[in-house]
């Protein structure tokens, strides 16, 4: 089998789904999933017997304009009426499932976008009324929304705080005015500082700053200056990301050819870590690597609504163009990944015309979930697997599973164990920071024959 061709196939589709997902999103979201299947999973996830965490994601796809770096689905707002209709549709969608969601508490609620803070105060009051009607929210739940600096007025943030929001993520991206303008952003550096002041004064407990590196025009000086500005503001969480070029993004490879970080990709996280460490920001806590840097290593600041594949927790997503990720156990583990990839106007029209929603996705049985779990441990723990966690999740001994189902791993990895852990360590140190090497390894040694067969067909059809 030509594993390199399969690697090219996954990277070819990376604009559609995160390349680290298992199974890869572009094959996972092709089959029709019945409403009966989804209702069955939702009953299990929202049952009193479910001991795992459940999060709710609400997509608010509205933007004042499309940013040139953005790969996510959103719509430029055309009048306030469409927001009102969309909120009504969210309520109708929740009724559509015919599930008693109140049997299980929500441990997290996430309002993502788009730009959620384009909603006005009346919109937010209506939205929270709907959520509180259908769900019970745990008293310690994370309730988070995103926003852009220019939409973060004090009165709006104070209302959000009063409604229960305890985490706020502000899309800063960069502290260079010229680059901000080239991105089609509507805010200035002054707006950034004002937004964080407003959020502090409103009393929101945890603040996150989103930064984006690898942008056209970025130099070493701009890279360092952006991080220094972030340290001045000192949010509880700093989340660096890197420009992902795909069909939805305005920029091309030519635009970023000479950008500073693109010449130092394998070392850039080390540089970020070194600068942020000055104010005690950490991204490795208790042997786990986080995608964000947390002030003083406080994991409460991290957004736990973003469930990593490999976790037994669930995220139920509502709204247009969203993906849900549902898990439950009944002697064995089961997982459902599904999407309703419909755009805003079609989503609203479905409920106006009383049509039934259509879903695409994949149902995974335990063998595939174990493979997903191993990839997760490689990705976030550099191959460190907790024996008791694996046993409690799958009722199986991890070494028995590795020897019987993944024997080839012993020839290419330094597999060791002690009383509490198994260490699935790759022999090459740069393996974990090299996307292609990491993915190639997973394809060759961890992907199932069933998934490889589908990938082989996709590679033949799409990659010349």
N, C-alpha and C positions, 0 to 999 in steps of 0.2 A: 504493500500500500504506500502511495506517495504522500507521506505526512506533510511535507512542505507545501504541497498543493492544497491540502486541507487547511493549513495555516493561512495561506493566501486568501482562501475562500472566506474565512471568518473575518480577517482584517478588511477584506473588500466590503463587508456588510457592516463594519463597525459604526457607521453613521446611524444605523437603525437601532441597534441594541448595544449595550455595554459589552465589550469584547470578553470580559471576565465571567459573564453569566454562563451557567451550565444548566441545561443545554443552551447553546448559543441562541439568542433571541430570534434570529431570522429563521430558524427552523422550529422554534418552540411556539411561535405565534402564527401558525399556518392552518391548523386544524380547527374545525368548528367545535365549540363547547356548548352543550345544551344548558338551558336555564335550570333544568332539573339537577344537573351535576353541580352547578354553582350554588343553588339553594341547599343541596346536601352538604357541601363543604361549609357554607356559612352557618348552618345549624350546628355543625360540630365545633367550629371556631368560636361561635358565640354561645356555647353551652356552659353550664355551671361546672361541668366536669373538666373543662379545658384549663390546665394549670399554666399554660404559656401566655405570653403577653400578646395583646392585640392593639394595633394602631389603626387610626383612621386617616386617610389622605384625601383632601378636598382640593381638586384642581380648579384654579381661578385663572383662566387663560387670557386675561386682558392686559394689553400693553398700550402705552401712549404712542409708541413707534417700535419698529423692529430693530434690535441692536445687531450690529454686523457680525458679532461673534457668536450669536445665540443659535444653538442647534435644537432647541426645544420648541414644541408646538405652542403658538400663541396667536392672538388676533388683535390687530389695532382696533381700539375701541371706537365705535361709531354711535355715539349717543348713550345716555344712561339707561334707556329702556331695555337694551339687550342684557344688561347686568341683572335687572329685575326679573326678566324672563328666565335667565339662567338659574337664578336662585330658586325660582319656582320649580324648575326642572329637577334640581337637586333633591327637593322634597319629594317629587313624584318618583324619582328613581329609588329612593329609600323605601317608599311604599310598594313599589313594583316587586321587590324581592320577597315580600310577605314573611319576614323573619322578625322574631322578637330579639332585637339587638341588645336589650337591656338585661339579658341573662348573664352577660359577661362584661365586666368593667373595661373601658378603654384605658390603656396605659399611656397613650400618646395621641395627639391630634395635630395634624400638620396641614397648614394652608399654603399650597405652592402655586407657582405661576409659570409664565405671566408675571404680573405685578399685583399681588393681592391688595396692596395698600392703595390701589386706584378705587377700591370700593369706598363709598362714603359712610358716614356714621350710621345712617338708617339701614344701609345694606348689611353692615356688620351685625346690627341688632337682630335683623331678620334671620341671618345665617346662624347665629348662635342659638336663637330660639328653636330652629329646626333641629340642630344637633342635640340640644338638651331634651327635645321631645322624643327623639328616637334612641338616644344612647344614655348610658350612665358613665360618667367620667370619674376615674379614680382620683382621690383627693391629692395624690402625689404625681399625677399625670404631667407629662411634658405637653404643653400647648404652644405651638410655634407657628409664626407666620413670617413670610418673606416680604421685603419691601425695597424700594429704591430711595436714595437719599432725598430727592426733591419731593417725594410724596409723604415723607415722615413728619407730619405736623404734630405739634404737642397734643392738641385736642384729640386727634385720632388715636395716637399712641396711648394716651391716658384712658380713652374708652376701651381700647383693646386690653389694657391691663385690668380694668374693672370687670371686663367680660371673662377674664381668666387667663389671658395670654401671659406666659412666664418666660418665653424665649422669643427673641426677635433676630432675624438674619437680614443684614443690610448688604445689598449688592454694590460694593465699592468698585471692584475690578482693578483700578489703578489710581495713583495719585499724580498722574501727569495730565495737565489740562489739554495739551495738544492731542494726546492719544485718546482721551475721553471724547473729544469732538470727532475724531476719526471713527470711533465706534458707534456713532449716532446716539450717544448717551445724552440725557437731558440735565445732568447734574454737574456741579462744579466741585472743586476741593472744599470750598467753604460750606457747600451743602452737606458734604460728608460729615464734617465736624459738628455742624448744627444738628444733623439727624441723630448722632450718637448722644449729644447733649439732651435732646428732647426725649430720647428713649430712657436715659438715666433719670431725668427729672420725672418722667411718667411712672417710674418705679418698676420697670420690667427687669427681672432678676438676672437673666443671662442674655448677653448680646454676642452675636457672631458677625464676623466680617468676612465676606467672600472676596477673594482676590483672584485675578486671572493673569497668568504669565504667558509669555511667548507671543505677545501682540505685536503687530507691525509697528516699527519705530522704537521698540524697546531696546535700551542700551543697558550696560552693566550699572551705570549711575542711576537710571530710572528704576531698575530692579531693586537696588539697595535702598533708594529713597522711598519707594513704596512700602517696603518692610519697616523702615524707620518711622514713617508716618503711622503705620499700624501700631507700633510700640508706644507712640505718644498717646494714642487714643486708648489703648490697652483694653480691648474687649475680652470677655471671658474665653472666647474661642476665635481662632483665625483659621480659615479654610482656603488654602491655596489650591488652584486648579490650573490646568494648562490648556491653551487653545487647541480645540479638536477640530481639524479641518474635515468637513464633510459637505454633502450636497446642499445642506440648509444654511451653510455659513457663507458670508459675503466674500471672505478672503480666500486666497489660493496659496499653494506652497511657495510660489514665487514671491508673494508679499512678505513671507516670514523667513526667507532663506538666510538672511544675515542677522536675525534677531539673536540677542545675547544667549538666552537659555537654550536655544536650539543647537548651539555649538557645544553645549555642556550638559546635555540631557541626563547622562548617568550620574553627574555630580551635583545637579541643581538642588535636589532635596537635602543633600548634606549642607549646602550653602544656606538654604532657608533655615534648617535646623540650627545651624551655628549662630545666625543672626537673632532668631527668636529666643534662643536659649538665654540671651542677655537679660530678659525679663521673666525667665523661668517658664517659658512655654514648652510643653512636652507633647510628643506624639507617640511615645512608647511608654505605656503604663502597665505594670504587672505582666510584662512579656507580650502584651498585645499592641499591635501597631494600629493607630487611628488615622483616618484620612484628614483629620483636622488637628491643629495644635492647641492644646488646652492649657490655660493659665494655671500655674502651680499643679498641673496634672489632675485637675478636678474633673472627673469623668461625668459629673452631673451636668456639665456645660455641653456635652456632646449630644448631637441630635440622634436619639435612639429610635426615631420613627423610620429611619432608613435601615431596613432590615437587610443584613448581609445574607447572601445565599449560603446555606449551611446552618443558619439559625432555625430553631424550631418555632419562632414567633411568626406572627402574621401581620400583614398590612392590607386592609380593605380600602380600595380606592373608589371614589365616586367623582362623577363629572365626565367631561369629554376627553378623549385621547389619554386614558390612564391605564396603568397596569396594576393588577392585584396579585398578591402572593400569599396563599393560604396554606397552613399546615395543621394536621391533626394526627393523633396516634390512637390506634385501637388494636393493641397487641403488635401491630406493625405501623410504620410511618407512611403517611400519604401526603402528597403536595399537589396543589393546583396553581399554575401560573396562567393568568388569562388577561386579555386586553379587550377594550372596545375602542378601536382606533378610529372613531368618528369625530369629525370636526364640529365646531361650535354650533353653526346653524342647523346642521343635521341632527345634532343631539337635542336641541330645543324642539325641532319639528317632530321627532319621534314621540315626545310626550304630548305635544299639542294634538297630534293625530292618533294618539293611543296605540302606537305601534309597539311591537315587542323588540327589545334590544337584542342585538346579535353579538356573539362573543367568539374570539379566537384564542386558542391556548393549548396547554398540554397538561396531562395528569401524570405525575411521577409516582412510581412505586419505590419500595425501599432500596433496591439495588442502585437505582439512579440517585436517590437522595444520599446514600453513603458516598458515592463518587463526588457529588456536590460538596458534601461535608469535608472530604479530604482536600479538595481544591481550596475550600475556604480556609482550612488550617494551614495550607501552604502559603496562601496569600497574606493572611493576617498574623499568623504565629510562626512563620518560616518553618512550617512542618511539625510544630510541637502539638501533639494530640493528647488530650486529657483522657486517661483510661476510664475513669469513673463516668465522665460526661458521655463518652461513646457508649459505655455499657448501659447507662440509664436511658439513653435515647433510642438505641437499637436492640438492647437486650442481647448483645454479642460482645465477645472479646475482640479487641482491636487487632491483636497480633494474629489470632486465628483467621480473621477476615483477610488481613494482608497476605498471609502465607498461602491461603487457599484461592483467593480471587485476584491478587495483584502480585504474583510471585516474581514477575519481571522487575518490579521495583527494587528488589534486593540486589540485582546486578548493577544498577545505576545509581543507587542512593546508599548513603551511610545510615542504615536503619538501626537505631539503638533504643534501649528501653531501660527505665529504672522502675521504682515501686509505683510511681504515680503517672508517668508519661511515656509515650513512644515518640521518638524523634525521627521524623522523615526528612533527613537533611540532604540537600543537594551538594554534590562535591565541588561545584563552582560557586564562589562567593557572589559574583555579579548576577547570578541566575535570577534572584528575586527582584532586581531593579531593571531587568531587560525584558520588556513585554514579549517580544518574539520568542525568546528562549523559554520563558515561563509557559507561554501558551503552547509551544511545540511539545514541551515535556508533558503537559496535561493531556494533549491530544493523543500522544503516543502511548501513555501509560495509565491514564485515568478515565478517558472517555470510553463509553460502553460500545460494544459491536453494533448495537442498534443505532446509536447516534452517529458512529463513524460511517455506517452505510448511507445514512441520509446526507451527511456531509460530502461523501464521495460523489454522490449524484449532483449536489449543488456545485461542487468544484468543477465537475465535468461540464456542467451547463453554463457556468458564469465566468470561469477563469480560463482564458485561452492558453 
